[in-house]
Amino acid sequence: MLKILGRNTSSNVMKVLWVCDELGIEYSREDVGGKFGKNDQPDYLDMNPNGLVPTVIDDGFVLWESNVIIRYLACKYGHETTLWPDDPRERADADRWMEWLSTTVNPPMFLIFRNLVRESEETRNMKEVALGTEKATHFWNILDTHLVDREFVSGSKFTLGDVPLGVHARRWIELRPEQANSMHNLLSWFDRLKKRPAYHHCLIPLQ
Ligand SMILES: N[C@@H](CCC(=O)N[C@@H](CS)C(=O)NCC(=O)O)C(=O)O
């Protein structure tokens, strides 16, 4: 059975849990990272020298990097689904939105999340929150415009392109409602994601 190492409050672990449930993959999960620690231990570092979560073990095969993990799972178990299309252009389109989240949207989202969720009122840096909000508003507006005539980021089909963005959209909508509430296409897409049972992994309290 697939083993997932990582706390379920991590955005990168959420991607893996969400995709496992979309694909009906059986798995066991062990809390690692954050308050649970263990990711600085030699046995964990032997598997994942970054000391980050998630790491998965599939029948002895160890893999880290959440986007790569979900592509591996979709490739191995998802042929009957639309998750990671075989057509090169459709696949590249889904991949593009995954990379865009990692390289472009995630950095400002991290400033918002770390300060508003992880820091106390005394230690949070509201200048960073303001900077993150300004940049993130610009990027989420790009997605909002893109979604004007699309059900999902790649069109009418749910793909891996929706997953990393979907994990972070919940944070954006909850943490910056003033900015998110005018993004009507984004909110409709979020409603469609919430109808997917597997999305429940992304809706647990932020911490
Ligand atoms: N690029 C990596 C990033 C992994 C990462 O930054 N994980 C964070 C949690 S979201 C982590 O391990 N933080 C330390 C901890 O939880 O102890 C991936 O996508 O898997």
The ligand as an SDF file (V2000), in Angstrom:
LIG
                    3D

 20 19  0  0  0  0  0  0  0  0999 V2000
    8.7720   21.5760   -3.2900 N   0  0  0  0  0  0  0  0  0  0  0  0
    8.3830   20.7500   -2.1680 C   0  0  0  0  0  0  0  0  0  0  0  0
    8.1320   21.6690   -0.9590 C   0  0  0  0  0  0  0  0  0  0  0  0
    7.8480   20.8780    0.2970 C   0  0  0  0  0  0  0  0  0  0  0  0
    7.6310   21.7940    1.4870 C   0  0  0  0  0  0  0  0  0  0  0  0
    8.0130   22.9930    1.4820 O   0  0  0  0  0  0  0  0  0  0  0  0
    6.9870   21.2400    2.5070 N   0  0  0  0  0  0  0  0  0  0  0  0
    6.7540   22.0080    3.7240 C   0  0  0  0  0  0  0  0  0  0  0  0
    5.2740   21.8550    4.1600 C   0  0  0  0  0  0  0  0  0  0  0  0
    4.1460   22.5280    2.9540 S   0  0  0  0  0  0  0  0  0  0  0  0
    7.5810   21.4240    4.8630 C   0  0  0  0  0  0  0  0  0  0  0  0
    8.0240   20.2920    4.7990 O   0  0  0  0  0  0  0  0  0  0  0  0
    7.8200   22.2220    5.9010 N   0  0  0  0  0  0  0  0  0  0  0  0
    8.5260   21.7640    7.0720 C   0  0  0  0  0  0  0  0  0  0  0  0
    7.6680   21.0030    8.0270 C   0  0  0  0  0  0  0  0  0  0  0  0
    6.4750   20.7680    7.7850 O   0  0  0  0  0  0  0  0  0  0  0  0
    8.2130   20.6290    9.0780 O   0  0  0  0  0  0  0  0  0  0  0  0
    7.1360   19.9430   -2.5330 C   0  0  0  0  0  0  0  0  0  0  0  0
    6.3400   20.4480   -3.3410 O   0  0  0  0  0  0  0  0  0  0  0  0
    6.9590   18.8150   -2.0530 O   0  0  0  0  0  0  0  0  0  0  0  0
  1  2  1  0
  2  3  1  0
  2 18  1  0
  3  4  1  0
  4  5  1  0
  5  6  2  0
  5  7  1  0
  7  8  1  0
  8  9  1  0
  8 11  1  0
  9 10  1  0
 11 12  2  0
 11 13  1  0
 13 14  1  0
 14 15  1  0
 15 16  2  0
 15 17  1  0
 18 19  2  0
 18 20  1  0
M  END
$$$$
